[in-house]
């Protein structure tokens, strides 16, 4: 059961991109998001990591889910 008293929540993300030279790259990690952090904020956070490494990329797959079972 999620902790509703916490000021943060963990989310697991997975992203696969294609770079300008045709290579594919996939990554996954957990984000500890503060209250008020939106799905759009999470996407920007993740895609900015790929852009920092590869420049312009095409997103082929993206998933963001609460990191709990």
C-alpha positions in Angstrom: 0.0 0.0 0.0 1.4 3.4 -0.9 2.6 5.8 1.8 0.2 8.7 1.6 2.1 10.8 4.2 5.3 11.1 2.1 6.2 14.2 0.2 7.7 12.2 -2.6 6.7 9.2 -4.7 8.9 6.8 -6.7 8.2 6.1 -10.4 9.9 3.6 -12.6 10.5 4.7 -16.2 11.7 2.9 -19.4 12.5 4.7 -22.6 13.9 3.5 -26.0 15.1 6.1 -28.5 16.6 6.1 -32.0 19.6 8.5 -32.5 20.2 10.6 -35.5 22.7 8.1 -36.8 20.2 5.2 -36.5 21.4 3.6 -33.3 18.9 2.5 -30.6 19.3 3.0 -26.9 17.1 1.9 -24.0 17.4 2.9 -20.4 15.4 2.4 -17.2 15.6 3.9 -13.8 13.5 5.1 -10.8 12.6 8.8 -10.3 11.8 10.0 -6.8 9.2 12.7 -7.6 8.2 15.5 -5.3 4.5 16.3 -4.7 3.2 18.2 -7.7 5.6 16.6 -10.2 3.6 15.8 -13.3 3.8 13.1 -16.0 4.9 15.8 -18.3 7.7 16.9 -15.9 8.9 13.2 -15.7 9.0 12.9 -19.5 11.0 16.1 -19.9 13.4 14.9 -17.2 13.9 11.6 -19.0 14.2 12.9 -22.5 16.6 15.6 -21.5 19.0 12.9 -20.3 19.0 11.3 -23.8 19.3 14.7 -25.5 22.3 15.5 -23.4 24.0 12.3 -24.6 22.8 12.1 -28.2 21.3 15.4 -29.3 18.1 15.1 -31.2 16.4 11.7 -30.7 13.2 9.9 -31.7 11.2 8.3 -28.9 10.2 4.8 -29.8 8.9 3.7 -26.4 8.2 5.4 -23.1 6.6 4.0 -19.9 6.1 5.6 -16.5 4.5 3.8 -13.6 4.4 4.0 -9.8 7.4 1.9 -8.5 5.3 -0.4 -6.4 3.7 -3.8 -6.6 
